[in-house]
Structure formats: structure tokens, C-alpha cells
């Protein structure tokens, strides 16, 4: 029986800006040009964490992590 691989968790220190836009809070990381939103400050950060994890998982699946991150600076 083949064991399934444990999902990898990524860790990065990112500068994330959170600001209010209308009734929503927006979380944005300029270094990745990645954003998310939520109804509260905390939800915006939580949703950003999820978006960042999906972003890195996608890069890993495509095998383009190094290329994309170098392109972002």
C-alpha cells in the first residue's frame, strides 16, 4: 500500500498591507502582487494566507517556483 504524501506547508515572511475599501478589508502583498479580502481585518489576513498557500502550491505543481519568484524580484 502506497503512503500518500503529506501536503507541504510553505513559510515566507511577506510584507502584507491591509486597508479598508468600502465595507471590505483588502490584504495585499506587493512583493507577490497577490491580494485577498474579508469582512474583517482578521478575515482578510486569513484569506490572504489561504491565497498565498494556493499560489505557492500552484507554482510547485507547475514547477515554476524559482522562475516566477525571480521574475517578481
N, C-alpha and C positions, 0 to 999 in steps of 0.2 A: 504494500500500500504506500503510495507516494504522499509525503507530507506537503501540505500547501505552504507556500512561503508567507512569512509574516509581512504585513504591509509595512513599508518603510515610512518612518516619520522624518520629515525634514526640519532642520533647525537653521534659522537665519536671524540675524539682528537687522531689522529694517526700520528706517525712519518712516513712520506712518502718521499722516496728518488726518485729524478728524475735525470736520466742520459741519455746521448745520446749514442745510439748504431746504428752505421751506419747512415742512414738518418732518423731514428725514435727516438723519446724520449720515454723512459720507465719510468713509475711511479710504485714504489714498496713499499709496507708496510711490513717490516719484521715481525711485530707482528702478522699479519694475514696470512703471506705468500701469499699475493694477489698482482697481478700486472696487469697493462694495458699499453697501448701505444698510441701515437698520432704523428702526423706530426710536431707539435709544442709543446713547454713546456706546454703552457696553455691547449692545446687539450689533452695532456697526463694526466694532473690533472683532467680535466673534465671527461675523460673516466674512470679514476680511481674512481671518485665519483660515477659514474653510476655503475661500477663493485662492489664497496663496498655496495651500496644500494641493488643491486640484491643479493649479498652474504648474507646480513642480512635478507632480505625478505625470502630467501630460508631457512635459519636457523629457522626463525619464523614459516614458513609453516610446516616444519618437526618437530617442537617442540624440536629442539636440540641446541638452542642458548647457554644455560648455559654449556652444556656438551662440545660443540666444543670450546667455548671461554676458559673454564678451561683447556682443552687439549692443547690450544695454549700457555698457560702460562699467 
